[in-house]
Amino acid sequence: MPVLRVALDLPLHRLFDYIAPSATLADAGLRVRVPFGRGEKIGVIVEVVDTSDWPLEQLKPAGEILRDLLPLPADFFALCEFASTYYQAAFGEVVMQALPAGLKRIAPPSRRKARTVAPVAAVAPPALTAEQSVAVAAVASDGGFSAYLLHGVTGSGKTEVYLRLIERTLAAGKQVLLLVPEINLTPQLEGRVRARFPAAGIVSLHSELAEAARERNWLAASAGEAEIVLGTRLAIFTPLPALGLIVIDEEHDPSFKQQDGMRYSARDVGVFRAHQLGIPILLGSATPSLESWANAQNGRYGLINLRQRANPQATLPRVKMIDTRRIVLKEGVSEPLIAAIKQRLERGEQSLVFLNRRGYAPVLACPACGWVSRCTRCAANMVLHLADRRLRCHHCGLEHRVPKACPTCGNQDIHPFGRGTQRLEGWLQEQFPEARVVRVDRDSVKSRKQWEAMLERIHGGDADILVGTQMLAKGHDFPNLTLVGALGADSALFAADWRAPERLFAQLMQVAGRAGRAELKGEVLIQTEYPDHPLYAALVAHDYPGFAASMLKEREQAGFPPYAFQAMLRAEAPEMADAIAFLKAAAALPEVAEHDNVMIYDPVPMKMSRLANLERGQLLAESFSRPALQAFLPHWREAVDGLKAPSKLRWHLEVDPFEF
């Protein structure tokens, strides 16, 4: 009697057996309807076997085997097996999260046909620079698996290198997977790819797509009909029968790390997938992650450098510090920055004022009694959004109307403290009434259509001063933008998070790279009270290698990644005492004592200790050996799963944690 081993979307580290008299070995990889509890679920058949560890009379019969699609291939299951093992996630969850939502439903909705994409005329490729030619030749010359880090300064033409390698891959009859960190980068890149390869089948995969569109695109990719797949992190699991090249743009970006469900790094999964298939992978960035830079320095990755901007008329922008210790700021803006914006307005050039804090002000407060607009559900303040007169928590989404008086003492003279992009936008409009001030953040741009309209407005010259967050910091080319002013950067210099300096350097160098990308000279002004800080000195010199070397030396001395390997056990409960008690019990398990090459630290509250009415604690496990940590984690996870805990307590294990 054939037995189906089925993966279900459940947080259980096991497969489920069902009997299916009509099943054959060829059904492995197909979807199947199976009874579960009082209802039905859609699962994926992992294998068809003759026997089960359970008595056959205890097994339920499977429902309909869905043979409407091609079966998922063996390399897809191998990739999911790696992710499940490395990230300590349930195999069924890994398999099912890779499928579009419609393929996981018992009764999927009817689908309309896709609209035809209007053909575009092919765009002739520009001539390659000498450095670009070397980069293309290096990746193209290797047969089989190779991992390369493409370190190119902003504007050096990394995308052109990607396009030339895509061209070679398509000529060999293979598919290409190109990942970007943010959805808002996809339309611009998709336009360039379609213009270069108008005859190729191109699809995009990201969370902003409508469910039907994502399903169509996924099916086209998995059937081999789509030759180029553009996507964000989840696209790394898309089955591609003829995959020949993986490219990960802005590989340093934190968006490649999933922060809920299975907490995986799309970049690292991509490297494994390339190794598994014996194909090249290219990681590109102007500010690579320190982990990737260390891999390039020790020879695990090949290092390719693009040191000059691709446009021979363009040079790297001049970076200058504005010492704010002895000058008076107006709404957080210094006089030299105001004067620089005036100059650009007179010359008809664009300016960008960068402030990575959206909203009008970080907090509303009462000077009489000390009340502040704290979120009642989180350990955070509610941000004032004056445009719609709302107080909004950026962590849990809780909203309130702005009170007319202090809720504690009744004082009507309550004030906003600090500033966000909304407040800065209003003030700049007052200072430069003739200028067109445009704010670009997640409050002003909430959809792909809005983003495309915003880009068209900026490129069309219908904006003089841009006020933006990190949405504008990467991947955008505005030829008329010649000035970048950065506000509020100092707070990251002394943050408790040891990754903060790396993030700050990447953010500032990326946003600085928006200036002077064409013939016009660019200038970057960074306001700071610490103008002599080594991080800023490296920015002035555009010296990423020097900065990376100093940071890696510090991390090696401190025993931080990439010189140590970590996993974080987190627990959340209505009461912090319950979360900490659970973590203490996990630290005291016998499995911990059996692995003396793994260190377990004391449990502590998380930096954001309360989120959405749940108190959160964490427990760090660390080893100087990755194999030792990986050998420890399955036993520890299984033992933790057996601990008694309050009914409302939830926990998860994150390997290679990114946030603390």
TANORCOR-V661186 format. One record per pair of residues at least 12 apart in sequence whose C-alpha atoms are under 10 Angstrom apart, sorted by the first residue. I is the first residue (numbers start at 1). GAP is how many residues later the second one is. If there is no record, write none. Layout:
BEGIN
i: {I	I}
gap: {GAP	GAP}
END
This chain:
BEGIN
i: {1	1	1	1	1	1	1	1	1	2	2	2	2	2	2	2	2	2	2	2	2	2	3	3	3	3	3	3	3	3	3	3	3	3	3	3	3	3	3	3	3	3	4	4	4	4	4	4	4	4	4	4	4	4	4	4	4	4	4	4	4	4	4	4	4	5	5	5	5	5	5	5	5	5	5	5	5	6	6	6	6	6	6	6	6	6	6	6	6	6	6	6	6	6	7	7	7	7	7	7	7	7	7	7	7	7	7	7	7	8	8	8	8	8	8	8	8	8	8	8	8	8	8	8	9	9	9	9	9	9	9	9	9	9	9	9	9	10	10	10	10	10	10	11	11	11	11	11	11	11	11	12	12	12	12	12	13	13	13	13	13	13	13	13	14	14	14	15	15	15	15	15	15	16	16	16	16	16	16	16	16	17	17	17	17	17	17	17	17	17	17	17	17	17	17	17	18	18	18	18	18	18	18	18	18	18	18	18	18	19	19	19	19	19	19	19	19	19	19	19	19	19	20	20	20	20	20	20	20	20	21	21	22	22	23	23	23	23	24	24	24	25	25	25	26	26	26	27	27	27	27	27	27	27	27	27	27	27	28	28	28	28	28	28	28	28	28	28	29	29	29	29	29	29	29	29	29	29	29	29	29	29	29	30	30	30	30	30	30	30	30	30	30	30	30	30	30	31	31	31	31	31	31	31	31	31	31	31	31	31	31	31	32	32	32	32	32	32	32	32	32	32	33	33	33	33	33	33	33	33	33	34	34	34	34	34	34	34	35	35	35	35	36	36	40	40	40	40	41	41	41	41	42	42	42	42	42	42	42	42	42	42	43	43	43	43	43	43	43	43	44	44	44	44	44	44	44	44	45	45	45	46	46	46	46	46	69	69	69	69	70	70	70	71	71	72	72	72	72	72	72	72	73	73	73	73	74	75	75	75	75	75	75	76	76	76	76	76	76	76	76	77	77	77	77	77	78	78	79	79	79	79	79	79	79	79	79	79	79	80	80	80	80	80	80	80	80	80	81	81	82	82	82	82	83	83	83	83	83	83	83	83	83	84	84	85	85	85	86	86	86	86	86	86	86	86	87	87	87	87	87	87	87	87	87	87	87	87	88	88	88	88	88	88	88	88	88	88	88	88	89	89	89	89	89	89	89	89	89	89	90	93	93	94	94	94	95	97	97	97	97	98	98	98	98	98	98	98	99	99	99	99	99	99	99	99	99	100	100	100	100	100	100	100	100	100	100	100	101	101	101	101	102	102	102	102	103	109	110	111	111	111	111	111	112	112	113	113	113	114	114	114	114	115	118	119	119	119	119	120	120	120	120	120	120	120	121	121	121	121	121	121	122	122	122	122	122	122	122	123	123	123	123	123	123	123	124	124	124	125	125	125	125	125	126	126	127	127	128	128	128	128	128	129	129	129	129	129	129	129	129	130	130	131	131	131	131	131	131	131	131	131	131	131	132	132	132	132	132	132	132	132	132	132	132	132	132	133	133	134	134	134	134	135	135	135	135	135	135	135	135	135	135	136	136	136	136	136	136	136	136	137	137	137	138	138	138	139	139	139	139	139	139	139	140	140	140	140	140	142	142	143	143	143	144	144	144	144	144	144	144	145	145	145	145	145	145	145	145	145	145	145	145	145	146	146	146	146	146	146	146	146	146	146	146	147	147	147	147	147	147	147	147	147	147	147	147	147	147	147	147	147	148	148	148	148	148	148	148	148	148	148	148	148	148	148	148	148	149	149	149	149	149	149	149	149	149	149	149	149	149	149	149	149	149	149	150	150	150	150	150	150	150	150	150	150	150	150	150	150	150	150	150	151	151	151	151	151	151	151	151	151	151	151	151	151	151	151	152	152	152	152	152	152	152	152	152	152	152	153	153	153	153	153	153	153	153	153	153	153	153	153	153	153	153	154	154	154	154	154	154	154	154	154	154	154	154	154	154	154	154	154	154	154	154	154	154	155	155	155	155	155	155	155	155	155	155	155	155	155	155	155	155	155	155	155	156	156	156	156	156	156	156	156	156	156	156	156	156	157	157	157	157	157	158	158	158	158	158	158	158	158	159	159	159	159	159	159	160	160	160	161	161	162	162	162	162	162	162	162	162	162	163	163	163	163	164	165	165	165	166	166	166	166	166	166	166	166	166	167	167	168	168	169	169	169	169	169	170	170	170	170	170	170	172	173	173	173	173	174	174	174	174	174	174	174	174	174	175	175	175	175	175	175	175	175	175	175	175	175	175	175	175	176	176	176	176	176	176	176	176	176	176	176	176	176	176	177	177	177	177	177	177	177	177	177	177	177	177	177	177	177	177	177	177	177	178	178	178	178	178	178	178	178	178	178	178	178	178	178	178	179	179	179	179	179	179	179	179	179	179	179	179	179	179	179	179	179	179	179	179	179	179	180	180	180	180	180	180	180	180	180	180	180	180	180	180	180	181	181	181	181	181	181	181	181	181	181	181	181	181	181	181	181	182	182	182	182	182	182	182	182	182	182	182	182	183	183	183	183	183	183	183	183	183	183	183	183	184	184	184	184	184	184	184	184	184	184	184	184	184	184	185	185	185	185	185	185	185	185	185	185	186	186	186	186	186	186	186	186	187	187	187	187	187	187	188	188	188	188	188	188	189	189	189	190	190	190	190	190	190	190	193	193	194	197	200	200	200	200	201	201	201	201	201	201	201	201	202	202	202	202	202	202	202	202	202	203	203	203	203	203	203	203	203	203	203	203	203	204	204	204	204	204	204	204	204	204	204	205	205	205	205	205	205	205	205	205	205	205	205	206	206	206	206	206	206	207	207	207	207	207	208	208	209	217	218	218	218	218	219	219	219	220	221	221	221	221	221	221	222	222	222	222	222	223	223	223	223	224	224	224	224	224	225	225	226	227	227	227	227	228	228	229	229	230	231	232	232	232	232	233	233	233	233	233	233	233	233	233	233	233	234	234	234	234	234	234	235	235	236	236	236	236	236	236	236	236	237	237	237	237	242	243	243	243	243	243	244	244	244	244	244	244	245	245	245	245	245	245	245	246	246	246	246	246	246	246	246	246	247	247	247	247	247	247	247	247	248	248	248	248	248	248	248	248	248	249	249	249	249	249	249	249	250	250	250	250	250	250	250	250	250	250	251	251	251	251	251	251	251	251	251	251	251	251	252	252	252	252	252	252	252	252	252	252	252	252	252	252	252	253	253	253	253	253	253	253	253	253	254	254	254	254	256	257	257	257	257	258	259	259	259	259	260	260	261	261	262	262	262	262	263	263	263	263	263	263	263	264	264	264	264	265	265	265	265	267	267	267	268	270	270	271	281	282	282	282	283	283	284	285	285	285	286	286	286	286	286	286	286	286	286	287	287	287	287	287	287	287	287	287	287	287	287	288	288	288	288	288	289	289	289	289	290	290	290	290	290	290	290	290	290	290	291	291	291	291	291	292	293	293	293	293	293	294	294	294	294	294	295	297	309	309	310	310	311	311	311	312	312	313	313	313	313	313	313	314	314	314	314	314	314	314	314	314	315	315	315	315	315	315	315	315	316	316	316	316	316	316	316	316	316	316	317	317	317	317	317	317	317	317	317	317	317	317	317	317	317	317	318	318	318	318	318	318	318	318	318	318	318	318	318	319	319	319	319	319	319	319	319	319	319	319	319	319	319	319	320	320	320	320	320	320	320	320	320	320	320	320	321	321	321	321	321	321	321	321	321	321	321	321	321	321	321	322	322	322	322	322	322	322	322	322	322	322	322	322	323	323	323	323	323	323	323	324	324	324	324	324	324	325	325	325	325	325	326	330	331	331	331	331	331	331	332	332	332	332	332	332	333	333	333	333	333	333	333	333	333	334	334	334	336	336	337	337	337	337	337	337	337	337	337	338	338	338	338	340	340	340	340	340	340	341	341	341	341	341	341	341	341	341	342	342	342	343	344	344	344	344	344	344	345	345	345	345	345	345	348	348	348	348	349	349	349	349	349	349	349	349	349	349	350	350	350	350	350	350	350	350	350	350	350	350	350	350	350	350	351	351	351	351	351	351	351	351	351	351	351	351	351	351	351	351	351	352	352	352	352	352	352	352	352	352	352	352	352	352	352	352	352	352	352	352	352	352	353	353	353	353	353	353	353	353	353	353	353	353	353	353	353	353	353	353	353	354	354	354	354	354	354	354	354	354	354	354	354	354	354	354	354	354	354	354	354	354	355	355	355	355	355	355	355	355	355	355	355	355	355	355	356	356	356	356	356	356	356	356	356	356	356	356	356	356	356	357	357	357	357	357	357	357	357	357	357	357	357	358	358	358	358	358	358	358	358	358	358	358	358	358	358	358	358	358	358	358	359	359	359	359	359	359	359	359	359	359	359	359	359	359	359	359	359	359	360	360	360	360	360	360	360	360	360	360	360	360	360	360	360	360	360	360	361	361	361	361	361	361	361	361	361	361	361	361	361	361	361	361	362	362	362	362	362	362	362	362	362	362	362	362	362	363	363	363	363	363	363	363	363	363	363	363	363	363	363	364	364	364	364	364	364	364	364	364	364	364	364	364	365	365	365	365	365	365	366	366	366	366	366	366	366	366	366	366	366	366	366	367	367	367	367	367	368	368	368	368	368	368	368	368	369	369	369	369	369	370	370	370	370	371	371	371	371	371	372	372	372	372	372	372	372	373	373	373	373	373	373	373	373	373	374	374	374	375	375	375	375	375	375	375	375	375	375	375	375	375	375	376	376	376	376	376	376	377	377	377	377	377	377	377	377	377	377	377	378	378	378	378	378	378	378	378	378	378	378	378	378	379	379	379	379	379	379	379	379	379	379	380	380	380	380	380	380	380	380	381	381	381	382	382	382	382	382	382	383	383	383	383	383	384	384	384	384	384	384	384	384	384	384	385	385	385	385	385	385	385	386	386	386	386	386	387	387	388	388	389	389	389	390	390	391	393	395	395	395	396	396	396	397	398	419	420	420	420	421	421	421	421	421	421	421	422	422	422	422	422	422	422	424	424	424	425	425	425	425	425	425	425	425	426	426	428	428	428	429	432	432	434	435	435	435	435	436	436	436	436	436	436	437	437	437	437	437	437	438	438	438	438	438	438	438	438	438	438	439	439	439	439	439	439	439	440	440	440	440	440	440	440	440	440	441	441	441	441	441	441	442	442	442	442	444	445	455	455	455	458	458	458	459	459	459	459	459	460	460	461	461	461	464	464	465	465	465	466	466	467	467	468	468	469	469	470	470	470	470	471	472	472	472	473	473	473	473	473	473	473	473	473	474	474	474	474	474	474	474	474	475	475	475	475	476	476	476	476	476	477	477	477	477	477	477	478	478	478	478	478	479	479	479	479	479	479	479	480	480	480	480	480	480	480	480	480	481	481	481	481	481	481	481	481	481	482	482	482	482	482	482	482	482	482	482	482	482	482	483	483	483	483	483	483	483	483	483	484	484	484	484	484	484	484	484	484	484	484	484	485	485	485	485	485	485	485	485	486	486	486	486	486	486	486	486	487	487	487	487	488	488	488	488	489	489	489	489	489	489	489	489	490	490	490	490	490	490	490	490	491	491	492	492	493	493	493	493	496	496	497	497	497	497	498	498	498	498	499	499	499	499	499	499	499	500	501	501	501	502	502	502	502	504	505	505	505	505	505	505	505	506	506	508	508	508	508	509	509	509	509	509	509	509	511	512	512	512	512	512	524	526	526	534	534	534	535	535	535	559	559	559	560	560	561	561	561	562	562	563	563	563	563	564	564	564	564	564	564	564	565	565	565	565	565	565	565	565	565	565	565	565	565	565	566	566	566	566	566	566	566	566	566	566	566	566	566	566	566	566	566	567	567	567	567	567	567	567	567	567	567	567	567	567	567	567	568	568	568	568	568	568	568	568	568	568	568	568	568	568	568	569	569	569	569	569	569	569	569	569	569	569	569	569	569	569	569	569	570	570	570	570	570	570	570	570	570	570	570	570	570	570	570	570	571	571	571	571	571	571	571	571	571	571	571	571	571	571	571	572	572	572	572	572	572	572	572	572	572	572	572	572	572	572	572	573	573	573	573	573	573	573	573	573	573	573	573	573	574	574	574	574	574	574	574	574	574	575	575	575	575	575	575	575	576	576	576	576	576	576	576	576	577	577	577	577	578	578	578	578	578	578	578	579	579	579	579	579	579	579	579	579	579	579	579	579	580	580	580	580	580	580	580	580	580	581	581	581	582	582	582	582	582	582	582	582	582	582	583	583	583	583	583	583	583	583	583	584	584	584	584	584	584	585	585	585	585	585	586	586	586	586	586	586	586	586	586	586	587	587	587	587	587	587	587	587	587	587	588	589	589	589	589	590	590	591	591	591	591	591	591	591	591	592	592	592	592	592	592	594	595	595	595	595	595	595	595	596	596	596	597	597	597	597	597	597	597	598	598	598	598	598	598	598	598	598	598	598	599	599	599	599	599	599	600	600	600	600	600	601	601	601	601	601	602	602	602	602	603	603	603	603	604	604	604	604	604	605	605	605	605	606	606	606	606	607	607	608	614	614	614	615	616	616	616	617	618	618	618	618	619	620	620	620	620	621	621	622	629	630	633	633	637	637	640	640}
gap: {18	19	20	21	22	48	49	50	55	16	17	18	19	20	21	22	23	46	47	48	49	50	13	14	15	16	17	18	19	20	21	42	44	45	46	47	48	49	53	56	58	59	12	13	14	15	16	17	19	20	21	23	24	28	40	41	42	43	44	45	46	47	48	57	58	12	13	14	23	38	39	40	41	42	43	44	47	12	22	23	24	25	26	27	28	36	37	38	39	40	41	42	56	86	24	25	35	36	37	38	39	40	83	84	85	86	87	88	89	26	28	33	34	35	36	37	82	83	84	85	86	87	88	96	32	33	34	35	81	82	83	84	85	86	87	88	95	80	81	82	83	84	86	78	79	80	81	82	83	250	251	77	78	79	80	81	71	75	76	77	78	79	80	625	76	77	78	29	30	31	75	76	77	18	20	27	29	30	36	43	76	17	28	30	31	32	34	35	36	37	39	41	42	43	44	45	16	17	27	30	34	36	38	40	41	42	43	44	45	29	30	31	32	33	37	38	39	40	41	42	43	44	28	39	40	41	42	43	44	45	40	41	42	43	25	26	39	42	23	24	25	22	23	24	21	22	45	17	18	19	20	21	38	39	40	43	44	45	16	17	18	19	20	21	43	44	45	46	14	15	16	17	18	19	38	40	41	42	43	44	45	47	48	13	14	15	16	17	35	36	37	38	39	40	41	42	43	12	13	14	15	33	34	35	36	37	38	39	40	41	72	73	12	13	30	31	32	33	34	35	72	74	12	29	30	31	32	33	71	72	73	26	27	28	29	30	31	72	25	26	27	28	24	26	22	23	65	66	22	63	64	65	21	22	23	24	54	61	62	63	64	65	22	49	52	53	60	61	62	63	21	22	27	28	48	51	52	60	20	26	27	26	28	31	46	49	34	150	153	154	149	152	153	151	152	23	150	151	166	167	168	169	149	166	167	168	165	164	165	166	198	201	202	19	22	161	162	163	164	165	197	14	17	18	160	162	195	198	15	16	157	158	160	190	191	193	194	197	198	12	13	14	15	16	18	157	189	193	13	14	12	187	190	191	12	154	179	180	181	182	185	186	189	178	180	545	548	549	178	183	544	545	547	548	569	570	175	176	177	178	480	543	546	547	566	567	568	569	174	175	176	542	545	546	549	550	564	565	566	567	172	173	174	175	545	548	563	564	565	566	172	168	169	143	167	168	142	137	140	164	165	120	136	137	138	139	140	141	115	116	119	120	135	136	138	139	140	105	111	112	113	114	115	116	117	118	119	138	110	111	113	114	109	110	112	113	112	103	102	100	101	102	104	105	100	101	99	100	103	98	99	102	103	98	80	75	76	79	80	71	74	75	76	77	78	79	73	74	75	76	77	78	71	72	73	74	75	76	77	69	70	71	72	73	74	75	71	72	73	35	38	39	70	71	34	184	33	183	29	32	33	36	182	27	28	177	179	180	181	182	183	176	180	21	25	26	30	173	174	175	176	177	178	179	20	24	25	26	28	29	30	32	172	173	174	176	178	28	31	27	170	171	172	13	15	23	26	27	30	168	169	170	171	24	25	26	27	28	29	32	168	24	27	28	164	165	166	22	26	141	142	143	163	165	24	25	28	29	140	137	138	135	136	137	100	130	131	133	134	135	136	99	100	126	127	128	129	130	131	132	133	134	135	136	125	128	129	132	133	134	135	136	154	155	156	99	123	124	125	127	128	132	133	134	135	136	148	149	153	154	155	156	99	123	132	133	134	135	136	144	147	148	151	152	153	154	155	156	99	102	132	133	134	135	136	139	143	144	146	147	151	152	153	154	155	156	98	99	100	101	132	133	134	135	136	138	146	151	152	153	154	155	156	99	132	133	134	135	136	137	142	152	153	154	155	156	393	394	132	133	134	135	136	152	153	154	155	156	157	132	133	134	152	153	154	155	156	157	163	356	357	360	389	390	391	131	132	133	152	153	154	155	156	162	163	320	321	322	323	355	356	357	358	359	360	361	363	131	151	152	153	154	155	156	159	160	161	320	321	322	358	359	360	361	362	363	130	149	150	151	152	153	154	155	156	158	159	160	361	149	151	152	153	154	91	126	127	128	147	148	151	152	30	33	34	90	125	316	32	33	150	121	123	16	31	83	84	85	86	87	120	122	29	30	33	34	32	80	82	117	12	27	31	61	62	78	79	80	81	29	30	76	77	58	59	74	75	76	27	30	57	58	74	75	72	54	69	70	71	50	53	54	66	67	68	69	70	71	26	46	49	50	51	52	53	54	65	66	67	68	69	70	71	26	45	50	51	52	53	54	64	66	67	68	69	70	71	27	44	50	51	52	53	54	58	59	61	63	66	67	68	69	70	71	93	104	26	50	51	52	53	54	57	58	67	68	69	70	71	103	104	25	26	27	50	51	52	53	54	55	56	57	67	68	69	70	71	72	77	87	88	91	104	26	50	51	52	53	55	67	68	69	70	71	73	75	76	295	50	51	52	67	68	69	70	71	72	73	74	75	76	85	86	293	24	49	50	51	68	71	72	73	74	289	292	293	21	22	23	24	25	26	48	49	50	264	265	268	24	261	262	263	264	265	266	267	268	271	287	288	291	292	46	47	263	266	267	286	287	289	290	291	18	19	20	44	45	46	262	289	17	43	261	262	264	265	263	264	267	287	288	289	41	286	287	12	13	14	38	39	40	41	35	37	34	31	25	26	27	28	19	20	23	24	25	26	27	28	15	18	19	23	24	25	26	27	28	13	14	15	17	18	22	23	24	25	26	27	28	13	14	17	22	24	25	26	27	28	31	12	13	16	24	25	26	27	28	29	30	31	33	24	25	26	27	28	29	24	25	26	27	28	239	240	239	12	17	20	21	22	19	20	21	20	17	18	19	20	21	22	16	17	18	19	20	16	17	18	19	15	16	17	18	19	15	16	14	13	15	16	17	15	17	14	17	17	17	16	23	24	34	15	22	23	24	25	31	32	33	34	36	37	22	23	24	30	31	32	31	35	12	29	30	31	32	33	34	37	29	32	33	36	35	30	31	34	35	36	30	33	34	35	36	37	29	32	33	34	35	36	37	24	25	27	28	33	34	35	36	37	20	23	24	33	34	35	36	37	18	19	22	23	33	34	35	36	37	18	33	34	35	36	37	226	33	34	35	36	37	38	39	224	225	260	15	16	17	31	32	33	34	35	36	37	38	41	15	31	32	33	34	35	36	37	38	39	40	41	250	251	254	14	32	34	35	36	221	250	253	254	35	249	404	405	12	399	400	401	402	400	395	398	399	400	392	394	391	393	390	391	392	393	389	390	391	392	393	394	395	390	391	392	393	390	391	392	393	14	16	25	24	12	13	12	20	19	20	22	18	20	20	189	221	225	19	20	21	188	220	223	224	227	258	215	216	218	219	220	221	222	223	256	257	258	261	214	218	256	257	260	213	214	217	259	209	212	257	258	259	261	262	265	271	272	257	261	270	271	272	270	252	255	256	259	269	254	255	258	268	269	267	252	208	209	207	208	206	207	208	206	207	203	204	205	206	207	208	165	201	202	203	204	205	206	207	208	200	201	202	203	204	205	206	207	196	197	198	199	200	201	205	206	207	226	165	166	167	195	196	197	198	199	200	203	204	205	206	207	223	225	165	194	197	198	203	204	205	206	207	221	222	223	224	165	166	190	193	203	204	205	206	207	217	218	220	221	222	223	165	203	204	205	206	207	211	216	217	219	220	221	164	165	203	204	205	206	207	208	209	210	211	215	216	218	219	12	13	14	15	163	164	203	204	205	206	207	208	209	203	204	205	206	207	208	209	202	203	204	205	206	207	202	203	204	205	206	203	97	87	88	92	93	96	97	86	87	92	155	156	195	20	91	94	95	152	153	154	155	194	151	153	193	189	191	16	146	147	148	149	187	188	189	190	90	93	94	147	143	144	145	183	184	185	12	87	91	123	124	141	142	143	144	89	90	93	140	120	121	136	137	138	139	87	89	90	91	119	120	113	116	132	133	112	114	115	116	130	131	132	133	134	171	86	108	111	112	113	114	115	116	128	129	130	131	132	133	134	165	86	112	113	114	115	116	129	130	131	132	133	134	163	164	171	172	173	85	86	87	112	113	114	115	116	117	120	129	130	131	132	133	134	159	160	162	163	172	68	71	72	75	86	112	113	114	115	116	130	131	132	133	134	158	171	172	173	67	70	86	112	113	114	115	116	117	118	119	130	131	132	133	134	135	154	157	158	172	64	65	66	69	86	112	113	114	115	130	131	132	133	134	64	65	85	111	112	113	114	115	116	117	130	131	132	133	151	26	61	62	63	64	65	84	111	112	113	130	131	25	26	27	36	61	62	63	64	65	66	81	82	83	84	85	86	109	110	111	24	25	26	27	28	31	32	33	35	60	61	62	63	64	65	82	83	84	23	24	25	26	27	29	31	56	57	58	59	60	61	62	63	64	65	66	21	22	23	24	25	30	54	55	56	57	58	59	60	61	62	63	19	20	21	22	23	29	30	31	54	55	56	57	58	17	18	19	20	21	22	28	29	52	53	54	55	56	57	17	18	19	20	27	38	39	42	50	51	52	53	54	41	48	49	50	51	52	39	40	41	42	43	44	45	46	47	48	49	50	51	39	44	46	47	48	38	40	41	42	43	44	45	46	37	39	40	41	42	36	38	39	44	35	36	37	38	43	34	35	36	42	43	44	45	18	19	20	27	29	30	33	34	43	17	18	19	16	17	18	19	20	21	22	23	24	25	235	236	237	238	17	22	234	235	236	237	16	18	19	20	21	233	234	235	236	237	238	15	16	17	18	20	230	231	232	233	234	235	236	237	16	228	229	230	231	232	233	234	235	236	13	14	15	16	228	229	230	231	12	13	14	12	13	15	16	17	18	16	33	34	36	37	15	16	17	18	32	33	35	36	38	39	16	17	35	36	37	38	58	15	16	30	36	37	35	36	13	14	12	13	14	12	13	12	219	213	216	217	215	216	217	215	214	69	47	48	49	18	19	20	22	46	47	48	17	18	19	21	22	45	46	15	43	44	12	13	14	15	40	41	42	43	12	13	37	38	39	36	32	33	30	27	28	29	30	25	26	27	28	29	30	25	26	27	28	29	30	16	19	20	24	25	26	27	28	29	30	15	24	26	27	28	29	30	14	15	26	27	28	29	30	31	32	26	27	28	29	30	31	26	27	28	29	24	26	21	22	23	20	22	23	18	19	20	21	22	18	20	17	19	20	16	17	16	18	19	15	18	17	18	18	43	38	42	37	38	40	41	40	38	39	42	33	34	35	36	37	38	39	40	41	32	33	35	36	37	38	39	40	35	36	38	39	34	35	37	38	41	36	37	38	39	40	41	36	37	38	39	40	35	36	37	38	39	40	41	34	35	36	37	38	39	40	41	42	33	34	35	36	37	39	40	41	42	30	31	32	33	34	35	36	37	38	39	40	41	42	29	31	32	33	38	39	40	41	42	24	27	28	29	30	31	32	38	39	40	41	42	23	26	27	38	39	40	41	42	22	25	26	38	39	40	41	42	38	39	40	41	38	39	40	41	15	16	18	19	37	38	39	40	14	36	37	38	39	40	41	43	13	37	12	13	12	37	40	42	111	164	110	161	162	163	57	62	161	162	52	56	61	62	159	160	161	159	34	46	50	33	45	46	49	31	30	31	33	34	39	42	43	33	38	16	18	28	31	15	29	30	31	33	34	35	13	12	13	14	27	30	16	13	14	12	13	16	12	15	16	63	64	65	62	64	61	63	95	62	94	60	61	62	63	58	59	60	61	62	65	92	33	56	57	58	59	60	61	62	63	64	65	90	91	92	32	33	34	54	55	56	57	58	59	60	63	64	88	89	90	91	92	33	52	53	54	55	56	62	63	66	86	87	88	89	90	91	32	50	51	52	53	54	84	85	86	87	88	89	90	91	92	14	17	18	34	48	49	50	51	52	68	71	82	83	84	85	86	88	12	13	33	34	35	36	46	47	48	49	50	80	81	82	83	84	12	32	34	35	43	44	45	46	47	48	78	79	80	81	82	33	34	37	38	39	41	42	43	44	45	46	76	77	78	79	80	37	40	41	42	43	44	72	73	74	75	76	77	78	36	38	39	40	41	42	72	74	75	35	38	39	40	41	73	74	28	29	33	34	38	39	40	41	28	38	39	40	37	38	39	67	68	70	71	24	25	26	35	36	37	38	39	66	67	70	71	72	22	23	24	25	35	36	37	38	39	22	36	64	21	35	58	61	62	63	64	67	68	69	19	20	21	34	35	36	37	57	68	17	18	19	20	34	35	18	55	58	59	60	14	17	33	50	51	53	54	55	56	57	12	13	14	15	16	32	33	34	49	53	12	47	50	51	54	46	49	41	42	44	45	46	47	48	49	29	40	41	43	44	47	38	28	33	34	36	37	38	41	27	32	36	25	26	27	28	31	32	35	23	24	25	26	27	28	30	31	33	34	35	21	22	23	24	25	30	19	20	21	22	23	17	18	19	20	21	16	17	18	19	14	15	16	17	12	13	14	15	16	12	13	14	55	12	13	53	54	52	53	52	34	35	36	34	33	34	35	34	33	34	35	42	34	33	34	37	40	12	34	34	26	25	20	22	15	16	12	13}
END
